[in-house]
Amino acid sequence: MKAVVIEQFGGPEVLVGKEIPKPVIEPNQVLIRLRATSVNPVDFKIRQGAMGSATGDFPLVLGGDAAGVVVEVGENVSRFKADERVFARPRDFGTYAEYIAVDADVVSKMPKAFNFEEAAAVPLAAMTAWQALVDHGKIKEGDKVLIHAGSGGVGTFAIQLAKHFGAEVASTASSRNKELLESLGADRFIDYKEEDFSKVLSDYDLVLDTMGGDIQRKSFEILKPGGRLVSLVEKPDEQLQEKYQVTGVQFMMEPSGSQLEKLAELADQGKLRAVIDSTFWLNEEGIRQAHEKSETHHAAGKIVLRAEQ
C-alpha cells in the first residue's frame, strides 16, 4: 500500500512516499481504509527527533488520527462491520497511509453530522480536551475555567466542552482569533499580546495549560484554593501547588472508543464542531506542506489531510 514515511529524523523533506506492506489485522482489530487524517504537533516533533528512539523503527509512519471506512474486522470483533464509517485515535501511529489496523476498543462510528475531514480532526485533540477537563480537571457546572491557546486544536474543543458542562470560560489567543473563540462559547477573550491574564483573572477553579513555562507558573496565581491545574506539556511545580493550595497534574491522553462515542453524540446534537484551519492531500507533498504549516504554531484549529480517492 502507499504510505508516507520517515527513514531518518529531520525537516519536512524527510517525509517520503513509499510502498509498504498492507497491515494484517489481529482478532481484536479492524482494518480501516483512510479517507482522512490530521497533523498534530507531536507529528513534527517525532519527525525532528525530539521524541527520542521510543517512537519505533524506521521506516516510521506518522499520524495519530483516523477517519475512514471499515474494510475488514477481526474474528473477535462484533461492534463493527465492513463499509461502516468510523474514526479512531490508534494506540500507535501510522495514519499517513492507505490502510491502518486499529484495536476495535478505540474505534467509534463517526458522527453522522461530520464528513471524513471533520471526523479526522476530532480524536486526538478532542479526547485530550475531554480527559483534561473531565477525567483530570473534575469540571462541574458553574466552574470558572481558563483555557490557554484556545485557537489550537485542543483549545477549540476544550472551549466547547467546558461550555457544554456549564462552565464560565476564559481563553487566551491572538486578536485575529477573537471572533472564533467567542463563536465557540468563550465568555472572556484575552489577547495575550495586549493583556496579562494573571492580572485580570482571579478565583478560577480550573486551568488547562497547553504552554508550560512562565505561562504555567503564572496560572497558579489565578486559581482559588482547592483549584486544579491540568497540563499537557510539563509537570506542575509542587512548591507552587503547596503555596497556592491547589492541585496540579500532567497527563498523556489515553485512546478510548467509549469517549469517542460521547464526542460523536455531542457532534450529532450540534454541541461540538470541528474547526479546520486548512486541508492538504494525504501524499508526500501535501504532508510536507501540512508539517510546515503546523510548525508555525499559527493554525486556528486542526490541519487535516484528505486521502486521494
N, C-alpha and C positions, 0 to 999 in steps of 0.2 A: 504494500500500500504506500501511497505518498505520505510523507511527513516532512516537517521542517525540524532539524536537529541542530545541536551544537556538538562539535567534536573537540573543542577547546574553549577556554574562557577568553572573553574579550569583548569588543564592541559589537554593534548590531551586525557587522559584516560576518561574524562567525555563525550566524543563523543561515543554514543552507538546506536546500531541498534535497531529499534522499528517499530512495525506495527501501523500506524496511519490512520485515515480516508482519503480516496481519495478526493481531492478537488471537490467541486461543483461550476461550473462557473456561473458568473453573466452575464446579457445580453450583456455587452460590453467586455467580456473576451474571451480568447481562452484557452483550456486545452492542455498543451504540455507534451508529454512523453519525459523525459530527456534522451538524448543519451550521453551528456557530460556537464560538468560544470567546474568551476575553483575555485581555492583558492586565495583570496585576503587578504592582511594584516588586513583588517577590520574584517575578519572572526575570526582570533585568538584573536584579541583584544576584540571582543564581548564575545568569549568563556572564556577569562580570567576575564571578569567582568569589563574591563576598560571603557566600554561604558555606564555603569550605567544600570538603570532599564528601559530606554526608548526603549529598543530593543524588548520588547514583553514578553509574559508569557511563563513559562515552561510548557510542553516541547517545546523547541525552535529549529526550523530547520534553519540552517545557509545556506550560499551560495547565491551569487548575480549575477551569470551569467548562462544563459540557452541556450542550443543548442539542438534541438530535432525535433520531428515531431508532427504536429497538430493532435489531435485525436477528438476534439470537438470544435465547435465555438458557441458563444452566438448568440441569436436571432437578435441582433443589429449589428453583425459583418459581413461585406461583403468582406473585403480585403483578407481574408484567407479562405482556405478550408481544409478539412481533408487530411492527408498524405503529406502536404507541409512541406518542411524542413525550419525551422525558427530559429532565435536567438533573444535574448532579455536580457535587464537588468530590471528585475521586480522591481516595486516600493518597494516591501517588499522582505525580504529574503525568503529562502525556497527551494533552488535548490539541496540540499543534499537529494533528494527523487526521486521516480519513476515518479511522475507527479507534475506539478505545474500549477495553474490557474494564467494567466497573462493578464493585461489590454491590449487590442489589439493595443492601440495607442503607446505602447512602444516596439512593436514586429516588426521585419522585416524579409523578406525572406533572407535566408542565401546566402552568396556569392557562386556562382556556382563553383568557383575555390577552395573552402575550404571544408575539411571534418569536421565532428562534433567537433573533438578535437580542430582544428584550430579556428572554429567559436566560441567555448566556451571561447577562450582566449580573444576575442575582446571586448564585450560590455562595461563592467565597465571601463577597463583600456583605451581603445581607445576613448570612449566618454569623459572620463576625460581629455585626452590629447587634443582632439578636442576643448572642451569647454574652456580649459585653454588657448590654443593658439589663437583660432578664436573668441570666444564669449567675453572672458575677456582680452586676450592679444592683440587683434586687429592686428594680424600678417599680414604683407604685403610683397610683393616681395622686395627683397633687404635688409630686416631686418637682423640684427645680433642677433642671439638668443643663449642663454646659457640654456642647459637642464641639471639639476643636476640628478645624478644617472641614466644615460642613459641606463644602462643594466637592469633596473627594468621593471615591466610590463607596467607602464605608459610611462617610458622613451623610451622604444623601439618603441612604437607607435608615441610618440611625435617627435622623430628624423625624422621618415619617413614623418610625416605630415608637419613638418616645411620645409623639403626639397621640398615637393610637392607644397607648397605655395611660393617657390622661396627664402627662407631664407638661410643665411650662418649660419651653426650650429656648436657650440662648445658643448662638453658634457663631464661630469666627470664620471669616473668609475675606477675600479682597472685594473691593467695592463693585467690581464688574459682576459678581455673583450674588449681589444683594437680592435682586428680584427672584432668582432661582430659589434661594434659601427660604424666602418668605412664601413662595408658592408651595414649598414642601411642608410649611407649617411653622417655621421658626418664628417665635414671638419677639425675640430680641436679636437683631443682627449687629455684629461687631466687626467693623473694618479694622483688621489687625494692624494695618499700616497707619491708621489715624487714632485708634483708641487702645489703651492698655486695659485688657479685660479685667485684670486684677484690681484696677482702681474703680471700676464701675459696677462690678458684680459682688454680691455677698450673700451669705446664708444659703448656699446651694447644697443640695442633697447628693448630687452625683456629677462627676466629671468623666467624660470619655476622652482620654488622652491619646491622640494619634501622632504626637510630635516629639515628646520626650524633652530632655534637656531643661533649659530655663523655663519653657512653657509648662512642663510638668511641675517644676518646683513652685512656680507662681500659682499654679492651680490649687495647691494646698491652702493658699490664703483665702480663697473664696468659699471654701467648704465650711459648713456648720459642724459643730462637734457631733460625732456619730456619722458623718458623711462618708462617701465612698469615692475613691479614685480608681478607675479601671484603665490600665494602659495596654496598648497594643505593641509598644516599642521598647520599653525598658522597665526594670523592676522599680517600683516606687520606693523612695528613701524612707527607711524605717524610723530615723530620727525625726523626720518631718511628720510622719504619721503619729508619733508619740506627742510631738509638740502641739499639733492641731487636734489631737484626739479623734483621728479619722482612721479608716482602713484603706489600704491600697493593695492592688493585685495586678500582676501582669499575666496574660494568658495567651495561648495559641488556640485558634479555632479548631474544633473537632467536627468533622463532617457528620451530618445527621439527616437521614431521609425523612424522619418524622418532623423535624424543624422545617425542612424544605416544603413539606406538605402544608404546614401552617402558613408559611410565606405565600405559597400558591393560593391558599384560601383568601388571604388578605388582598392579593393582586386581583382575584376574581370578584372581590367585593368592592373594588375601586379604592382600596385604602393603601395600596402600595404600588408605586410606579418605578420603572427603571429609567434613570437619567443616563442617556448615552451621549458622550461627548463627540465621538467620531467612530466611523466604521471603516475597516480595511479588509482586503481579501486575505483569506487563510492560505497564503502562499509565501514563498521566500521574500519577495519584495514587500508584500503587504505587512508581514510580521516585522520586518526591519523598520518600516515606517512607523508602525504602531509602537515599537520599543522606543524609537526616537521621541515620539510624542509623550510616552509615559515618563521618560527621563526628564522632561521639562518640569514635571510636577505642576503643570498648569491645566491639566484636563479637568473639566467640570463633569463629574460622574464617571462613567466607565468607557473604556476603549474596547470596542468589540471587533472580532474577526469573523467574517462571513465566509462560509465554505463555498467554493465554486461548484456548481451543480452540473 
